[in-house]
Amino acid sequence: MSSIFSLFNILAIFYVFRAAQISITVFREWTQIKSEPLTAHKKSLANQASFFIAVPISVFVHEAAHALAIIASGGEVAEFGYRVFWGYVVPQGTFTETQTWMIAIAGTLGSLLTGVLFWLLTRNAQSSTIRYFGLRAARFQIYFSLIYYPIFTLLGFDGDWRTIYNFSSTPLLSGVTAAAHIVILFLFWRFDRQGWFEAPAFGSVGAQEQLEKLKVEASANPNDIALQLQVIDILRRGGASQKAKYQLNQLLEENPNSGIAYLESAALQSAGKASVPKDAAKDAQQALDLGLPRAEQAAFAYELIGRNQMDRGKLDEAQKSLTEAINALDSGGNASVMINLIVLRNQVSRRQHNYNASYQDLQEALTIAQRTGNEAAINQVNSELEILAKHSGTPYLAGSAEQIK
């Protein structure tokens, strides 16, 4: 047990150091944090604060709740250990089995109460960042108290849940707790899947206000699919993926023949992932089958399908899909998107050892990048040219118009 305590102490030291860093950052940026909008940086800071700042408070409340239960049961607190990110209480006295159970569960109730208080104290704050912090802090306390800590204890480590679920000593109390535990976890799962603990990030106050306006309009016009999808797309791009998925699933149930809705589903499933999932490619194909009104949408659908085929090694099919994407976008489309599609097709050709086709694609992408003055794209294409040279064994001048010899 002493070795476990030593490990916890070492981890606590690292956590305290990080908590100090987060606290200093919050202090320095407090004015910006309180102001709108909720940016990606503020979201990241709030998520970190929900652990590194909120947890030390909840740990103290957790251990204090144990101590109060001990005193209420007629015992004494022989030792109160608070290590900022973990703690313990050593009781002294003679307790009944019921009292022992009450002392054990008091800590978890204290942690859950702390999470609820974080939410209640921040839910009406003017700052969306503070409101978001409250949601994430509440979510973490529920997750830690009712999922992580019980599993940690029941896997063999010493902890409260061994006593809480000691059915041989307290069958009724343990049974009632198990039932309540299941119900709360089910509700937590449902709320979490609905995105209740999420909020989208914005690049400007105007973008944040636009979402609020769109939400009002979408609520007043539930049959306007395009309006509903605008809201969902903003949520997805802002990182509120569960909230977006929940609303999109509702929309698809009511509008199963909407190609745009299926494309949004494909985008949601692919968001933040290195590879396109099979179901995302399936939804993209469904979107194409049902019909998409804009060329950019069709190009995006073909791109998702092509990327999925690349990941599965179906290079001939990927070549066709990416060509369809390029043709759908045509020369009048977004230059950056076009460059990305051509670079992707070059990668397929390179894997097929069709180096001339790969080189031609890169020269086309380079021409577009230079014409539009896109320095990032020029660097990207030059990097691809260097990779091509290594694979083909053919020297060339990066960024030149010379053909591979």
C-alpha positions in Angstrom: 0.0 0.0 0.0 2.9 2.4 0.8 4.2 1.9 -2.8 0.8 3.0 -4.2 0.7 6.0 -1.9 4.3 6.9 -3.1 3.1 6.7 -6.7 0.1 8.9 -6.0 2.3 11.4 -4.3 4.7 11.6 -7.3 1.8 12.0 -9.7 0.3 14.7 -7.4 3.5 16.7 -7.5 3.4 16.7 -11.4 -0.3 17.6 -11.2 0.2 20.4 -8.7 2.9 21.9 -11.0 0.5 21.8 -14.0 -2.3 23.2 -11.8 -0.1 26.2 -10.9 0.6 26.8 -14.6 -3.1 26.7 -15.5 -4.0 28.9 -12.5 -1.4 31.5 -13.6 -2.7 31.4 -17.2 -6.2 31.9 -16.0 -5.2 34.8 -13.8 -3.3 36.5 -16.6 -6.0 36.0 -19.2 -9.0 36.5 -16.9 -10.3 39.6 -18.7 -10.1 37.8 -22.0 -11.6 34.6 -20.6 -14.7 36.5 -19.3 -15.2 38.2 -22.6 -16.9 36.6 -25.6 -16.7 34.5 -27.6 -15.8 31.0 -26.4 -12.8 30.3 -28.6 -10.9 27.0 -29.1 -8.2 28.3 -26.8 -10.7 29.1 -24.1 -12.3 25.7 -24.5 -9.0 24.0 -24.0 -8.2 26.1 -21.0 -11.6 25.4 -19.4 -11.2 21.7 -20.0 -7.9 21.7 -18.3 -9.2 23.8 -15.5 -12.0 21.4 -14.9 -9.4 18.9 -13.8 -6.4 20.8 -12.6 -8.3 23.5 -10.7 -11.7 21.9 -9.9 -10.3 18.5 -8.8 -8.3 19.8 -5.8 -11.5 21.4 -4.5 -13.5 18.2 -5.0 -10.8 16.0 -3.4 -11.0 18.2 -0.2 -14.8 18.0 -0.2 -14.6 14.3 -0.7 -12.3 13.7 2.3 -14.2 16.3 4.4 -17.4 14.4 3.7 -15.8 11.2 5.0 -14.6 13.1 8.1 -18.0 14.5 8.8 -19.6 11.1 8.4 -17.1 9.6 10.9 -17.9 12.3 13.4 -21.7 11.9 12.8 -21.3 8.2 13.5 -19.7 8.9 16.9 -16.1 8.3 15.9 -13.0 10.4 15.5 -10.8 11.3 12.6 -7.4 9.8 13.5 -5.7 11.2 10.4 -6.8 13.5 7.6 -4.6 13.2 4.5 -5.0 15.8 1.8 -2.5 15.5 -1.2 -4.3 18.0 -3.4 -5.2 15.5 -6.1 -5.8 12.6 -3.8 -6.5 12.0 -0.1 -7.5 9.7 2.7 -9.1 9.7 6.1 -8.4 7.3 8.9 -11.3 6.7 11.2 -11.1 5.8 14.8 -13.9 4.2 16.8 -16.4 1.4 16.7 -19.0 1.5 13.9 -21.9 -0.6 12.8 -21.9 -2.0 9.3 -24.4 0.6 8.3 -22.3 3.4 9.7 -19.2 2.0 7.9 -21.2 2.0 4.7 -22.4 5.6 5.3 -18.8 6.7 5.9 -17.6 5.1 2.7 -20.3 6.6 0.4 -20.1 10.0 2.0 -17.0 10.8 0.0 -18.6 10.0 -3.4 -21.7 12.0 -2.4 -19.4 14.9 -1.6 -17.7 14.7 -5.0 -21.0 14.6 -6.8 -22.3 17.5 -4.7 -19.2 19.5 -5.7 -19.8 18.8 -9.4 -23.4 19.9 -9.0 -22.3 23.1 -7.2 -19.8 23.9 -10.0 -22.7 23.7 -12.5 -25.2 25.6 -10.3 -22.7 28.4 -9.6 -21.7 28.9 -13.3 -24.9 28.0 -15.2 -26.1 31.6 -15.3 -22.8 33.3 -15.7 -22.6 36.0 -18.4 -19.4 34.5 -19.8 -19.9 31.4 -22.0 -16.4 30.3 -21.1 -17.3 30.2 -17.4 -20.5 28.4 -18.1 -18.6 25.8 -20.2 -16.1 25.3 -17.4 -19.0 24.5 -15.0 -20.4 21.9 -17.4 -17.0 20.2 -17.9 -16.3 20.3 -14.1 -19.6 18.7 -13.4 -19.1 16.1 -16.1 -15.7 15.1 -14.8 -17.0 14.7 -11.2 -19.7 12.4 -12.4 -17.3 10.4 -14.6 -14.7 10.1 -11.9 -17.1 9.3 -9.0 -19.4 6.9 -10.8 -17.2 5.3 -13.5 -13.4 5.6 -12.9 -13.3 5.3 -9.1 -15.6 2.3 -8.9 -13.7 0.5 -11.6 -10.4 1.4 -9.9 -11.6 0.0 -6.6 -13.3 -3.1 -7.9 -10.2 -4.1 -9.8 -8.5 -4.7 -6.5 -7.3 -1.4 -5.3 -8.3 -0.1 -1.9 -11.2 2.3 -2.0 -14.6 3.3 -0.9 -16.5 1.2 -3.4 -15.4 -2.1 -1.8 -17.4 -1.1 1.2 -20.2 0.5 -0.7 -20.8 -2.8 -2.7 -20.2 -5.2 0.2 -23.4 -7.0 -0.3 -22.7 -9.6 2.4 -22.6 -6.8 5.1 -25.1 -4.3 3.7 -27.3 -6.1 1.1 -30.1 -3.6 1.1 -28.0 -0.5 1.0 -25.6 -1.9 -1.6 -28.6 -3.1 -3.7 -30.3 0.2 -3.6 -27.0 2.0 -4.4 -26.4 -0.4 -7.4 -29.9 0.4 -8.8 -29.4 4.2 -8.3 -25.9 3.9 -9.8 -27.2 2.2 -13.0 -30.0 4.8 -13.4 -27.6 7.8 -12.9 -25.1 6.2 -15.4 -27.8 5.7 -17.9 -29.0 9.3 -17.6 -25.4 10.5 -17.8 -24.8 8.4 -21.0 -28.0 9.9 -22.5 -27.2 13.5 -21.7 -23.5 13.0 -22.8 -24.6 11.6 -26.1 -27.0 14.5 -26.6 -24.1 16.9 -26.1 -25.4 18.4 -22.9 -21.8 19.0 -21.6 -20.6 20.5 -24.8 -20.4 24.0 -26.4 -19.0 25.0 -29.8 -16.0 27.3 -30.2 -16.1 30.4 -32.3 -13.6 32.7 -34.0 -15.5 35.9 -33.4 -18.3 37.4 -31.4 -20.3 37.8 -34.6 -20.0 34.0 -35.4 -21.3 33.2 -31.9 -24.2 35.6 -32.2 -25.0 34.2 -35.6 -25.5 30.7 -34.1 -27.8 32.1 -31.5 -29.8 33.8 -34.2 -29.9 30.6 -36.4 -31.0 28.5 -33.4 -34.0 30.8 -32.9 -34.9 30.7 -36.6 -34.4 26.9 -36.7 -36.7 26.5 -33.7 -39.3 28.6 -35.4 -39.0 26.8 -38.7 -38.5 23.0 -37.8 -39.3 21.9 -41.4 -36.5 24.1 -42.9 -33.8 21.4 -43.5 -31.2 23.8 -44.7 -31.6 26.0 -41.6 -31.3 23.0 -39.3 -28.2 21.9 -41.1 -26.6 25.3 -40.8 -26.9 25.0 -37.0 -25.6 21.4 -37.0 -22.7 22.4 -39.2 -21.7 25.2 -36.9 -21.8 22.9 -33.9 -19.7 20.3 -35.7 -17.1 22.9 -36.8 -17.0 24.3 -33.3 -16.2 21.0 -31.7 -19.6 20.2 -30.2 -19.7 16.9 -32.1 -22.1 15.0 -29.8 -24.6 17.9 -29.8 -24.4 18.0 -33.6 -24.8 14.2 -33.9 -27.9 14.2 -31.7 -29.6 17.0 -33.7 -28.6 15.4 -37.0 -30.0 12.0 -36.0 -33.3 13.7 -35.2 -33.2 15.4 -38.5 -32.5 12.2 -40.4 -35.3 10.4 -38.7 -37.7 13.1 -40.0 -36.0 13.5 -43.4 -34.5 10.2 -44.5 -34.2 11.3 -48.1 -32.1 14.4 -47.5 -28.7 14.0 -49.3 -27.3 17.1 -47.5 -28.2 15.6 -44.2 -26.3 12.4 -45.0 -23.3 14.4 -46.2 -23.3 16.2 -42.8 -23.4 12.8 -41.1 -20.4 11.7 -43.1 -18.6 14.9 -42.1 -19.4 14.4 -38.5 -18.2 10.8 -38.4 -14.9 11.9 -40.1 -14.3 15.0 -38.0 -10.9 14.9 -36.2 -10.0 11.4 -37.5 -6.9 10.6 -39.5 -8.9 8.2 -41.7 -12.5 8.2 -43.0 -14.6 5.5 -41.3 -16.5 3.0 -43.4 -19.8 4.3 -42.2 -18.8 7.9 -43.2 -18.0 6.8 -46.7 -21.3 4.9 -46.8 -23.2 8.0 -45.8 -21.3 10.1 -48.4 -22.3 7.6 -51.1 -25.9 7.8 -49.9 -25.7 11.6 -50.1 -24.6 11.3 -53.7 -27.3 8.8 -54.5 -30.0 11.0 -53.0 -28.6 14.1 -54.8 -26.6 17.2 -53.7 -27.5 20.6 -55.0 -24.0 22.2 -55.0 -20.8 21.1 -56.7 -18.7 21.7 -53.6 -20.9 19.2 -51.7 -20.5 16.5 -54.4 -16.7 17.1 -54.4 -16.6 16.7 -50.6 -18.6 13.5 -50.8 -16.4 12.0 -53.5 -13.3 13.0 -51.4 -14.5 11.2 -48.3 -15.2 8.1 -50.4 -11.8 8.3 -52.1 -10.0 8.8 -48.8 -11.7 5.7 -47.3 -10.8 3.7 -50.4 -7.1 4.9 -50.1 -7.1 3.7 -46.5 -8.4 0.3 -47.5 -5.8 0.0 -50.3 -8.4 0.2 -53.1 -6.3 2.5 -55.1 -8.0 2.1 -58.5 -11.4 3.0 -56.9 -9.8 5.9 -55.0 -8.3 7.2 -58.2 -11.8 7.3 -59.8 -13.5 8.8 -56.8 -10.9 11.6 -56.4 -11.1 12.3 -60.2 -14.9 12.6 -59.8 -14.3 15.0 -56.9 -12.0 17.2 -59.0 -14.4 17.1 -62.0 -17.3 18.0 -59.7 -15.5 21.0 -58.3 -14.1 22.1 -61.7 -11.9 25.1 -62.2 -14.4 27.6 -60.7 -14.3 26.0 -57.3 -12.4 26.8 -54.2 -8.6 26.8 -55.1 -7.5 25.4 -51.7 -10.0 22.6 -51.9 -8.9 21.9 -55.5 -5.2 21.8 -54.5 -6.0 19.4 -51.7 -7.9 17.0 -54.0 -5.2 17.0 -56.6 -2.5 16.3 -54.0 -4.6 13.4 -52.7 -4.8 12.0 -56.2 -1.1 12.4 -56.6 -0.6 10.2 -53.5 -2.8 7.5 -55.0 -0.8 7.6 -58.2 2.5 7.5 -56.3 1.3 4.4 -54.4 0.4 2.8 -57.7 4.0 3.6 -58.9 2.5 5.8 -61.7 5.1 8.5 -61.1 4.4 10.5 -64.2 0.7 10.9 -63.3 1.8 11.8 -59.8 4.2 14.5 -61.1 1.6 15.9 -63.5 -0.9 16.3 -60.6 1.7 18.1 -58.5 2.6 20.5 -61.3 -1.1 21.3 -61.7 -1.5 21.8 -58.0 1.6 24.0 -57.9 0.3 26.1 -60.8 -2.9 26.8 -58.9 -1.1 27.5 -55.7 1.3 30.0 -57.4 -1.5 31.7 -59.3 -3.5 32.3 -56.0 -0.4 33.2 -54.0 -1.1 30.3 -51.5 2.3 30.0 -49.8 1.2 27.1 -47.5 0.0 25.1 -50.5 3.2 25.8 -52.4 5.2 24.4 -49.5 2.9 21.4 -49.3 3.3 20.6 -53.0 7.1 21.0 -52.8 7.1 18.6 -49.9 5.1 16.1 -52.0 7.6 16.6 -54.9 10.4 15.7 -52.6 8.6 12.5 -51.5 7.9 11.7 -55.1 11.6 12.1 -56.0 12.6 9.6 -53.2 10.0 7.1 -54.4 10.8 7.4 -58.1 14.5 7.8 -57.7 14.4 10.7 -60.2 16.1 14.0 -59.4 14.2 17.2 -60.1 14.1 20.9 -59.2 11.4 21.3 -56.5 8.7 23.7 -57.7 9.9 23.6 -61.4 7.9 22.9 -64.5 10.4 20.2 -65.7 9.1 16.8 -66.3 10.6 13.7 -64.7 13.2 12.2 -67.0 
